[in-house]
Amino acid sequence: MDAIKIGRPPVPRDILFFGVLMILSGMGDLSIIIAYPQYSLPFFGTKPEGVAGGLIKIVHPLIHFAAGFGAIYARKWAYPFFMAYSVYGLINATVNLMVLPPPHRIRMVF
């Protein structure tokens, strides 16, 4: 008689790839924050500095890491978590384009 396997099915490769991309994106964000600590990340049409700006900057790599590890370990919360973050990103980018002064050439390409 065959042994019964109990547990989760293997994570699909595209989801693993997505998780790895998210972790790499988080590492890229973190390296930019370390290389340019004076940079103020645009946040809904503002560029907060000081403690508030630092907290806003550090949250983005943490979100990427969480979504990446959630995808790699096939957590059910990872997909809605990242979709909510994507909606935030679209709204934030739209507000920043409307409110902040130019140049926006790079963002207009996307």
N, C-alpha and C positions, 0 to 999 in steps of 0.2 A: 504494500500500500504506500502511496506517495505521502510524503510529509506535507502537512498543511502549513502554509506560510501565513503567519499572522503579522500584520504590520501595514505600513503604507506602501503604495506602489511607488516606483522610482519617479523622481521629478523629471518632467520632460526637458529635453535639451534646450529648447527655446526659452523656457523659464529660467533654467540655469544660466544661460547666456545673458538674459535680462538682469538677473541678480549680480552677475560678475560686472556687467556694464554699470550698474548702479553703484557698486562698491568702488570701481575705478573712478566714476564721476565724483563720488565723495572724497576720494583721495586727491583728485585734481582740485576740487574746491578747497580742501584743507591746505594744499600746497600754495594756492594763490593767496589764501588768507595769511599764511605764514610769510610769504614773499613780499606781500604788500599790505602790511597791517594798517596803514593809514587810509586805505581805500574804504569809502562809505558805500555800502550796498544799497541801491535804490529800493525803497519799500513803500509802495502805494503813493508814489509821487514825492516822497521825501528822501533825504539821505541822512538818516540818524547817525550821530557820532557818539563817542564815549561808551558807557556801559551798555546802553540800549542798542547802539550800532554793533557792538561786539557780540551781544546775545543774538541779534538777528543774523549776523554773519555765521556764527557757529552752529545755528540750528540747521542750516541747509546741508552741510556735510553729514550731520547726524541723521537727518531724514533720508538722505541717500543710503547711508550705511544700514539703517533700519529696514528700508524697502528692499535693499539687496540681500541682506541676510534672511529676511522674511521670504523672499522669492526662492532662494537657494534651499531653505528648509521647508518649503511648501506650506507656509502659514496662510490660513484663509484671510487674514486681515491685510496681507501685503498688497494685494491688488487694489482694494478700495482705498487703502492708505495712499498709495502712489497716485491713483486717479484724483483723489482730493487735492493732493499736492500739485498735480498738473493743472487742475482748474485754478488753484491759487496762482500758479505761475502765469497762466494766460491772462487772468484779471490784472495781476500786478504789472505785467509787461504792457498791457493796454493803457492802464492808468499812467504809468511812467512815460509812455510815448506821448500821451495827451498833455501831461503836466510839466515834465522836466524839459529844460532847454536842449537844443541839438548839441552835438551831432548824434544822429541815430542811424547813420548809414549801415552799420553792421547789423543792427536789429531789423532794419527794414528789409534786408535781403531775405530773412527767414519769414 
